[in-house]
């Protein structure tokens, strides 16, 4: 019985840390002809949620860039209001560039 209670607690904690699905990527074509993509997702302030967000962004980056990608920048904007007011959500944004297919 104790094992079941611990398992249910762990599941509820992980469910509370889940992020939201990823938003559609945007892209910018630079003067040198390369295209940079911006992909982002929300996560909650716990390590499991951030790990989930990173795995999700890696999967999406590989879908966009079939020959692989380079992570150009990673940003998590700082929220200055208390966690209760912001709902505890954070946004993780990646700027990626596709590798050339060789």
N, C-alpha and C positions, 0 to 999 in steps of 0.2 A: 504494500500500500504506500509506503514511504517513497519507493522508487517511482511509482506512478505520479505522486504529488510533485516530485522534483522534475520529472519529465514535463508535466503540464506547466509548471512554472517556467521552465526553460523555453518552451514553445511560446508561451504568452509574452515573455520578454523579447524573443526574436521577432515575433509578429509586431510588437510595438515599435521596433526599430526599422521596420521595412521602409523603403523609399517608394517614391512614385515612379511610374513608367517614364522612360526617356521622352523628351520632346524631339520634334523633327529637327534635323541638323540644318544649319545655315552655312553658306560658303561665300568666300571672297576670293576673287582672282587678283593676284598681285601684279605689279608692273613687270616682274621678271617672267610672267607667264604661268607661275605655279598657282595652284588653288589650295587655299587653307579652309578646312572645315571646322565648324564650332559645334560641338555636341555637349549637351548638358542634361543633368538629372538632379532631382532633389534627394536628400537623405536626411536622416535625423541624427542628433548629436550622440551617437553611440558607435563603437568601432565596428560592430556587425553591419550596420547600415552603410557606413563609409566603404567597407570592403565590398558590399553588394554593389554600391554605386560604381566602384572602380571596375569590378568584373563586368558590369553592364556596359560601361563605356568602352572597355576593351573589345567586347563582342561587337558593338556597333561600329567601332573604328575598323575592325577587320571586315565587316560587311561593306563599308564604304570604300575601303582601300584593299582591293583583292590581292595586290602584290605586297602588302604590308604598309605600315605607317610609321611616322615619326611623331612623337609627342613634342609639340613646339612650346606649349604653355599649359599650365594647370592652375585654375583659380577657384578659390572658395571665398566669396565676398564676406567681409567681417560685418556681423550684425551687432549694432551697438545697444539694441534694446534687450531687456531681460528675456530669457528663453520662454517664459510663460506667455509673453505678449507676441512673440514671433511664432509661436506654435512649435518651437524647437526645430524648425526646418532649416536646412542649409542647402545651397545649390553648388554642385560641382560642375565646372565647365572645363572642357578640354579643347585646345586648339591643336589640330593635327594636320599633317601634310603627308600625302601618299608618296610612297617610294616609287621610283621608276621601275617598270617591269623590265627585267633584263633577260 
